[in-house]
Amino acid sequence: MTHKIVEAIIDDGQLKCIGEKLPKGRLKVHLVYDLIEDETGDQTVKKIIAETSGIYRDLDSEFESKKLRIDWERKFLS
């Protein structure tokens, strides 16, 4: 038995794109796929918090959020 590797995209269990034309008939395949790592995993979030904690120590977050909202609405309405 000969093995051939072909790149393909399967989205929600449906074949969406394939790198080259496949032979006619039924194919027996072995799927080997890459897992996409979650960028915002627990370790990443903890790392970001550790790196940024204390940067804006004196910041009033409630005031700043209201100020940003007012600026956004002013730009949107004008």
N, C-alpha and C positions, 0 to 999 in steps of 0.2 A: 504494500500500500504506500502510495506517495503522499506526502504532506505538502500543502501549499498554504502560505499565510497571506491573507487578504485583509486590508483595513476596512472597517465598516462602522457605521453609526446605528445603534439601536436605541430608540427613544420610547420609553414606556412599553417595552416588549415588542415594538414594531420596527422592522428594518427600514431605516430612513435613507441611508446612503451607503454605497459600496464602492471601494476603490477601483475595481475592475470587473469585467463581465464574468459571470459564473457559467459553468457548463450546464447544459439542459439536464432535466431530470432531478431526482431526489439526491440530496447531499447529506452525508452523515458528518456532523461537525463537532468540534470541541471548542467551546467558548472560553477564551482567556481574556480577561478585561482588566483595565486599570481602574483603581478606586481613586476618586478625586477627594483629597483630604479637605475637611471643613476648615476654612480659613479662620473662622471665629470660634474655634474650639475652646474648651475651658483653659487650657494652658496658654493659648494666645491672649485671651481676655485678661487672665491674671498677669501676664507679662506686660500688657499695655497699661493696666492699672498701676502696676509697680513702677513703670517708667515715668508715668505722668502724674502720679500723686504728689500733691504739694506745689505744683506749678502755679495754679490759680487759687492759692490759699485764701486771699482776701476778696475773692470774686463773689458778688451777690447774684446767684444764678437766677433767682426769680425776677429781679430787676432787669438783668440782661436779656432774659427771654421775652419779657414784655416790650423792651426797647426794640429788639429784633422784629417782633411781630408788628409793632407800629410802623417801623421802617418798611417792612414788606408790604403792608396794606397801603401805605402812602404810594409806593411805587406801582402797585397793582391798580390802584384807583386812578392814577394820573395818566 
